[in-house]
Amino acid sequence: MSKLVARIPVMAKAAVDSATPKLNTFERYAKVELVPPTPAEFGAVAQGFNKIVKGAQTGAWKKVTVKEAWLNTLVTVEVLCWFFIGEVIGKGTVVGYQV
């Protein structure tokens, strides 16, 4: 048992050394990707919504390939799952709000 306890600092240092580059990479991408949108980006969001509405009105959705349709479906499912996870975290329970 004492041998195992004596190896803990060495193992901890190895874990920190191996995790440091990965955490640095995560931090670099998180600073860019996880920032809230700026007011300048709201115009692009409005244009995106207008493009979706025009595509629905003109029937452009009929010309989507199967690969694009699957990709759109997967993105939609991912957004819905993250919304559900956020709701569960916010509520603190799966079944309902605590009153």
N, C-alpha and C positions, 0 to 999 in steps of 0.2 A: 504494500500500500504506500509505503514511503517513497518507493521509486516512482510511482504514478504521481504523487503529489510533487515530487521534485521535477517532473517533466512538464508540469502545468505552465510555468513561465515560458519555457522554450516553445511549447505548442501555441501558447497565446501570441507570442511574438511572430511565429510563422503565420498564424491566421491573420494578424494585422498586416504583415508584410504582403500577403497574397491578396488581401481585400483592398488595400490602399489604391492601387491603380484603377480597380473597378469602381470604387467610390468616387475617385476623381473624375472618371469618365461620366458617371451618373450625375455628379454635381454640375459638370459643364453643360450637359444636355438639359438638365432640370432648370437651370437658370434661363435657358432660351425658351424651352417648350412650356414651362408651367407658369409663365407670367400671364396676368390678365390682359385682355385685349385693350388696345389703346383706342381713343376716340377716332383716330385716323383709320382704323381697321373696320369701323362700323359700315362705311360705304361699301367695302368689299362684301360684307355679309349681306347687305341689302341687295347688291347685284346678284349674289348667289341665289338668294330666295326668288328674285325676279326671274332668273334663268330657269329655276325649277318650275315656277308657275307657267312660264311660256312653253316649256317643254311639255307640260301636262296638257296645255291648251292646243298645241299644234300636233300632238301625237308622236313626239320624238321618242317617247318611252317605248314605242313599238319597235324601234330600230336598235334597241340595246342588245348586245350579244349576250349569250348565256354566261360567259365568263364575267362580264361586267355586272350582270344581274346578280350572280352569286356574290360578287364582291360587295355590291350595294346591300344585299341582304345581310351579309356578315357584319358589315359596318353598322347597320341598323340594329342588329341583335346585340352587338357590343355596346352601343350607346344605351340601349334599353337595360342591359344588365348592369352597367355602371350607374344608371339612374336608380335602379332597384337597390343596389348595394348602398348608394348614398341615402336612400330613404330608410333602409334598415339601420344604418349607422345613426341617422338623425333621430329616428324614433326610439332607438335603443331596444327594439324588439321586432320580430318578424311578423307577428300577427296583427298588431294594431298600436295605436297611440295610447300612452298611459295617461289616463284622465285623473 
